Amino acid sequence: MEEISSYKTACAVASVLDDKLAKDISILNISQVSVLADYFVICSADTPTQVKALTEYVRDRIKKWFNRIPIGEENDLKNRWNLLDYGDVVVHVLHREERETYAIEKFWNHALVVKPEEWAETAKEFSEYQEQ
């Protein structure tokens, strides 16, 4: 199995979140400004149940498509902020109120933003894996 780039992984994650109606999806390329990861994928959800469901769906799809499991996972007990750490890509699924409070994008405002049309185009190559 060929190694998938962190960019393509981030795009695939964003596409999965989009398929499941996550809100305000953004990808930040933090590779030039941090050693934490190459990309952050951030999205909002309206309810704690949706936060949990989105997180589980991403974990399931990335394992199925790329045979990758997170090296770390964090979540608060109320499912207001869940995190999946794949090493090169960190996925943040936040309740919309937490997203406003923590303002990750503002903190990382020196990171490069991957435009939605770019990640959507890149993620198209994974559509063959998607189950209809």
One Martini backbone bead per residue (centre of mass of N, CA, C, O) as a GRO file, in nm:
protein
  132
    1MET     BB    1   0.095   0.037   0.024
    2GLU     BB    2   0.076   0.356  -0.024
    3GLU     BB    3   0.177   0.652   0.072
    4ILE     BB    4   0.009   0.911   0.223
    5SER     BB    5  -0.033   1.224   0.227
    6SER     BB    6  -0.111   1.475   0.437
    7TYR     BB    7  -0.282   1.634   0.240
    8LYS     BB    8  -0.471   1.401   0.151
    9THR     BB    9  -0.571   1.335   0.430
   10ALA     BB   10  -0.698   1.607   0.495
   11CYS     BB   11  -0.894   1.607   0.253
   12ALA     BB   12  -1.043   1.347   0.328
   13VAL     BB   13  -1.147   1.444   0.598
   14ALA     BB   14  -1.307   1.686   0.494
   15SER     BB   15  -1.495   1.516   0.315
   16VAL     BB   16  -1.620   1.346   0.537
   17LEU     BB   17  -1.737   1.585   0.694
   18ASP     BB   18  -1.909   1.689   0.461
   19ASP     BB   19  -2.086   1.434   0.423
   20LYS     BB   20  -2.178   1.481   0.749
   21LEU     BB   21  -2.241   1.797   0.792
   22ALA     BB   22  -2.032   1.973   0.863
   23LYS     BB   23  -1.907   2.279   0.984
   24ASP     BB   24  -1.672   2.489   0.898
   25ILE     BB   25  -1.443   2.382   0.716
   26SER     BB   26  -1.086   2.351   0.790
   27ILE     BB   27  -0.750   2.398   0.658
   28LEU     BB   28  -0.429   2.388   0.812
   29ASN     BB   29  -0.102   2.483   0.734
   30ILE     BB   30   0.159   2.413   0.989
   31SER     BB   31   0.450   2.323   0.884
   32GLN     BB   32   0.597   2.622   0.908
   33VAL     BB   33   0.496   2.674   1.241
   34SER     BB   34   0.516   2.357   1.326
   35VAL     BB   35   0.571   2.027   1.495
   36LEU     BB   36   0.292   1.888   1.547
   37ALA     BB   37   0.214   1.926   1.233
   38ASP     BB   38   0.083   1.982   0.909
   39TYR     BB   39  -0.234   1.947   0.986
   40PHE     BB   40  -0.547   2.105   1.030
   41VAL     BB   41  -0.876   1.987   1.105
   42ILE     BB   42  -1.176   2.185   1.112
   43CYS     BB   43  -1.493   2.167   1.297
   44SER     BB   44  -1.846   2.187   1.324
   45ALA     BB   45  -2.115   2.139   1.568
   46ASP     BB   46  -2.441   2.141   1.722
   47THR     BB   47  -2.380   1.868   1.883
   48PRO     BB   48  -2.251   1.624   2.079
   49THR     BB   49  -2.346   1.391   1.898
   50GLN     BB   50  -2.210   1.500   1.639
   51VAL     BB   51  -1.924   1.507   1.737
   52LYS     BB   52  -1.905   1.201   1.783
   53ALA     BB   53  -1.991   1.102   1.500
   54LEU     BB   54  -1.771   1.243   1.335
   55THR     BB   55  -1.530   1.111   1.473
   56GLU     BB   56  -1.606   0.815   1.412
   57TYR     BB   57  -1.616   0.843   1.102
   58VAL     BB   58  -1.330   0.924   1.053
   59ARG     BB   59  -1.193   0.681   1.185
   60ASP     BB   60  -1.324   0.470   0.995
   61ARG     BB   61  -1.238   0.576   0.713
   62ILE     BB   62  -0.927   0.593   0.754
   63LYS     BB   63  -0.897   0.296   0.814
   64LYS     BB   64  -1.022   0.182   0.555
   65TRP     BB   65  -0.855   0.344   0.335
   66PHE     BB   66  -0.543   0.369   0.504
   67ASN     BB   67  -0.478   0.207   0.764
   68ARG     BB   68  -0.547   0.426   0.997
   69ILE     BB   69  -0.468   0.527   1.324
   70PRO     BB   70  -0.467   0.692   1.591
   71ILE     BB   71  -0.216   0.805   1.825
   72GLY     BB   72  -0.449   1.004   1.926
   73GLU     BB   73  -0.702   1.088   2.182
   74GLU     BB   74  -0.952   1.344   2.246
   75ASN     BB   75  -1.200   1.416   2.509
   76ASP     BB   76  -1.465   1.531   2.639
   77LEU     BB   77  -1.733   1.421   2.829
   78LYS     BB   78  -1.944   1.612   2.641
   79ASN     BB   79  -1.871   1.643   2.340
   80ARG     BB   80  -1.725   1.944   2.253
   81TRP     BB   81  -1.423   1.810   2.207
   82ASN     BB   82  -1.253   1.650   1.948
   83LEU     BB   83  -0.953   1.441   1.891
   84LEU     BB   84  -0.739   1.350   1.611
   85ASP     BB   85  -0.415   1.187   1.597
   86TYR     BB   86  -0.195   1.128   1.304
   87GLY     BB   87   0.054   1.338   1.337
   88ASP     BB   88   0.018   1.504   1.052
   89VAL     BB   89  -0.292   1.493   1.144
   90VAL     BB   90  -0.536   1.711   1.298
   91VAL     BB   91  -0.856   1.658   1.445
   92HIS     BB   92  -1.122   1.901   1.493
   93VAL     BB   93  -1.420   1.856   1.692
   94LEU     BB   94  -1.662   2.113   1.742
   95HIS     BB   95  -1.851   2.290   1.906
   96ARG     BB   96  -1.950   2.595   1.812
   97GLU     BB   97  -1.889   2.734   2.087
   98GLU     BB   98  -1.595   2.634   2.114
   99ARG     BB   99  -1.492   2.751   1.854
  100GLU     BB  100  -1.531   3.044   1.938
  101THR     BB  101  -1.366   3.039   2.200
  102TYR     BB  102  -1.082   2.913   2.081
  103ALA     BB  103  -0.990   3.013   1.803
  104ILE     BB  104  -0.776   2.854   1.623
  105GLU     BB  105  -0.737   3.030   1.368
  106LYS     BB  106  -0.631   3.278   1.522
  107PHE     BB  107  -0.386   3.145   1.653
  108TRP     BB  108  -0.318   3.027   1.339
  109ASN     BB  109  -0.286   3.290   1.134
  110HIS     BB  110   0.008   3.191   1.002
  111ALA     BB  111  -0.130   2.992   0.850
  112LEU     BB  112  -0.226   2.802   0.589
  113VAL     BB  113  -0.504   2.802   0.378
  114VAL     BB  114  -0.721   2.566   0.258
  115LYS     BB  115  -0.924   2.563   0.013
  116PRO     BB  116  -1.219   2.412  -0.047
  117GLU     BB  117  -1.171   2.360  -0.356
  118GLU     BB  118  -0.905   2.207  -0.313
  119TRP     BB  119  -0.993   1.973  -0.124
  120ALA     BB  120  -1.222   1.871  -0.303
  121GLU     BB  121  -1.049   1.798  -0.548
  122THR     BB  122  -0.851   1.603  -0.405
  123ALA     BB  123  -1.085   1.409  -0.283
  124LYS     BB  124  -1.201   1.278  -0.544
  125GLU     BB  125  -1.005   1.027  -0.555
  126PHE     BB  126  -1.180   0.893  -0.303
  127SER     BB  127  -1.472   0.829  -0.413
  128GLU     BB  128  -1.439   0.521  -0.473
  129TYR     BB  129  -1.464   0.453  -0.156
  130GLN     BB  130  -1.736   0.543  -0.146
  131GLU     BB  131  -2.046   0.493  -0.005
  132GLN     BB  132  -2.391   0.496  -0.122
   0.00000   0.00000   0.00000
